Structure formats: structure tokens, C-alpha cells
Amino acid sequence: MKKNYDVLKELDKGSYQNNKVVDMGGIPFSVRDLVVKAPLLAGLNVYLVGATGEGKTQLAHDLASYFGKDYIYTMGRPSFEPSELLRKINLAKLKEAKDDKELVELTQNVEKVLFYVDELNRMPPLVQNYLFDFFDGRCENPNGGAPVRLGKSGYHIGFGTGNLGDGDYVGISDSDRALKDRMHLTLKLDHPDFGTTPLDDYDILSSKKNPRATMAQGNENHTDEIIKLHQQFQEREVPSIIPLLGVYFTKGLDYLENTKKHSKKTVEVKWPNIEGIRSDTDESKIMPLSKRAVLSSITLSQALEMIAEYRNNSLEKPLEIDSVKMFLDSLKLTTPFSGVFNPAYVYNECNTDNYEAFDNVLGVNSVNRININAKQSDLEEALFLAEAGKKDVSLLDKIANPRNSSDGKWMPIRATLAGYADRREQNPSEEGMRIRDILEKIEEDYQNQQK
């Protein structure tokens, strides 16, 4: 069994070439880090989109090469039905079977860990819906009963390539929002932020005489090694501030200042064309993120941290890893095409560029990011106290003051901190007890100084 860093280096092998450097959390990553290494570590589904010839199929071939025979490949087509890949007729039972059900059983394909569909949205939306279970890692039991889990040792990922059907390309169907949500990470490979460099194009054009994607050959089967890395990844602890910020994106972004329920979801059918909506904020630009999208971002950011940590082992001066920045930057790979942005805003104000919409609303220089950065130390202090079952009202007011309507987005964060403090007061954790001891010692020292 190879060492972990050696396995990650093996995942650099392949014919897909892209030397674009992408900054995530202040650390440089390659596109392969983002769409191959991190998803494999984390077990995330990936959807690669873009125009023809941008390397989507090549990346898919490279990915499949890491799994030997432990993958299922299919080309998208209007008549596709996923169960056809998993069911077979048991001819030995042909004479004794009482009905068709007894003839049908599952193939060994249910144990394959990678399932990918090339040109996924060559399928009409109705057929795409058949993929829901596949990308969630399960399938119907042909003989009834509970659904069957796909994969090996609890590990299964889905991988798709296609075009977005957003008006840029023709002859294809749009991908259903629910299916996009199941494809945890979506990357547009022909976008300038992620596409090949000019030198990449020169090298590709000067080294190949065949326009077809190259089938990877001779690579080892790394399935067991990847699963081992994934199991180690599962043991990582997420800093508590990350899910707290997640509440901001699932609940805080739902806030509408001038409606009765203060919620975009309550007026979802009419949003954003409702009376009183503010045009000087993001109220008309973005809906709250789904929990799945936020979890995908948390998972992706933790996988990128793991890659950075292994890389640091070989560096004389290790890179500084900032978990909050990494999480916030990871949203750019999970959010732009998840259906949360107002299409009219993207079309009219962002020139149809979903990544521009993201940068404007959630990017590094956006009002949301500036406010998060400004409140981060207060959030960390409030979490520290909450773990010990304590609330500081003045600190909570700094985070979100109930008397200030402009703090409405932050009220769910305040409620979370207060609720967590109440929980820990009733059910202390070991960490909470340790913090209580520290706080009591500080208070005792302060009282002694006052005497």
C-alpha cells in the first residue's frame, strides 16, 4: 500500500493538461486538485461542463484509469435507464422461476465505486431524473425491499460531463436543479478562471495529432488506496465556526427586510418581483443556499486542506491554512450553478456569467464576505463561550442586534449561538468543562486583583 502523499502524486498522472493556478483560501491549487484529488478524497460528485474540446472527456478517462475495473462508464442518450447497468437475467432460473422478478438479480456492477456519464445532458430532463439514486449512491432492489447501496466500503462517487444548457450551447437539455444539487461540485472548464493557459493550448496542439480523448493506459488500480484516504478524511474534525457560517448561507441569505415573514422562501413563487424588495442589497440577487450545497462546500474545503497538509510535509516553509477562507472560497465551486442566483440578475447585470454573480454577491470583495470577516473574531469568542454553556448578551448584540433591522441576516447566527449555549449548559461537553474551568480561574484572578 502506497503512502498517502504517493497516492496523491499518482492522481496527477493522466493526459488532461491544465496548469491554471486557482487560489483557494490563499493557497494555490491546480484544476486537477479541485476536480479530481479533492472530490476523490471527500467522495463528492463532480459535474464538468463547458464547450466541446475543453478536456471534459479526457478528465473522465483519466479519472477512470485510477480505478482499474471498479467503475461504470456510460454515454448520455435519450433512452438511458440506469438500472440496465445493474440488472441481469439469471438464465439458470429460467425454468424454475415463478415470475419475472425471480429471474432478475443485481450484477457485480453495484460494487463499482465510480459511476460517470459522458455528455450527461444529451439526455432529456425526464431521463436525467433516473440518475438521482445513482449519484446518491443507491439503486432499486429488483426483487423489492430496501434500496441497495452502491460502491465499496461505503465509498461511491458520481462523475458527469456535459454542457449547461444555459443558452451558450445548442442541441442539449438543461440539467434539472435537483440533479445539479446532487452533483456537489460543478466546474465550467472553458471559463477563464479555470480554463487552460495559453501555454497549455500550445503544448496540447503541438503534441497531439489525434483530436480524440486519449484513453489512459497502464495505470495501477488505486481503488483501495483512495478508499483508505477517504476513510482518513472522514475522521477529520471540522472547526465549529464553519457550520456556524453555514447557517448564515442557509438561513441568513433568506432574509427580506420589508416583508411580513422576512423570508424569500415564503414568497418564492414571486421572488424577486415583490413589493418592497431592496435593490441596494443582495435581496433580489440570490436565494438561500441548500444545506447540500453548504455541506458540499464544507467537505470540499476540508479535502483541499488535507491536500495542502500533505503538500506542506515536503515544503521547507509550510503554507498557512485558513479554514474559514478555504470554506468561503470553496463555495465558488458548489454555488454558481446550483440555481440560487436570480437568472435576470445573472443575464442583465453579470453578462450571463454565473461566476461573476458569485464574485459580486459572495466573493472576496463582496459585502457578505466583508461582514463575515468583520464579525469572525466575535463569532469565535461567542462559540468559545457557548461551548461552556455561557452567553454574553453584549457580544451577541454585536453579532446581531434585534433592534437593528439591518442585522436581520445575522439573527439566525445569534439564535444558533444562544441555542447552542443553552444545550451545553444542560449537557456539558468535556471541552466545555475545560473552558468553564478557565473562565472561572480568570474571574477568580480578576476578583483577587480588585481586592
Buried (B, 14 or more C-beta within 10 A) or exposed (E): EEEBBEBBEBBEBBBBBBEBEBEBBEBEBBBBBBBBBBBBBBBBBBBBBBEEEBBBBBBBBBBBBBBEEBBBBBEBEEEBEBBEBBBBEEEEEEEEBEEEEEBBBBEEBBBBBBBBBBBBBBBBEEBBEBBBBBBBBBBBEBEEEEEBBBBBEEBBBBBBBBBBBBEBBEEBBBBBEEBBBBBBBBBBBBBEBBBBEEEBEEBBEEEEEEEEBBEBEEBEEBBBBBBBBBEEBBEBEBBBBBBBBBBBBBBBBBBBBEBEEBBBEBBEEEBBEBEEBEEEBBBBBBBBBBEBBBBBBBBBBBBBBBBBBBBBEEEEEEBEBBBBBBBBBBBBBBBBBBBBBBEEBBBEEBEEBBBBBBBBBBBEEBEBBEBBEEBBEBBBBBBBBBBBBBBBEEBBBBBBBEEEEEBBBBBBBBBBBBEBBEBBBEEBEEEBBEBBEEBEEEEEEEEEEEE
